[in-house]
């Protein structure tokens, strides 16, 4: 008998409850477990508590809260093997810091295509 697949946990961090709900529904329909946080501080607490396999954070929200410092705190709060992605509008891509240096491995421009996010997560977390 084949062992059941381990479901991967994704933490969504965004100030927009509608965006979180939409992506949550798509991820859960595809078999992911999903946690949510409404801002960077809540995200830090949640990442420590749930140890997600991946974090998807809204970069526009993070810039308002302090940009790279919030992303660094999220990275430092979580396990080292977490796959970090950010979502953003094109107007938020003019920042002074390197996302790669902060451990961010992908950027999705809004409006987010959940199928592409799911495909990326499956490939990265396989």
Buried (B, 14 or more C-beta within 10 A) or exposed (E): EEEEEEEBBBBBBBBBEEBBEBBBEBBEEBEBBBBBBBBBEEBBEBBEEBBBBBBBBBBBBBBBBEBBEBBBBBBEBBEEEBBBBBBBEEEBEEEEEEBEEBBBBBEBEBEBEBEEBBEBBEEBBE
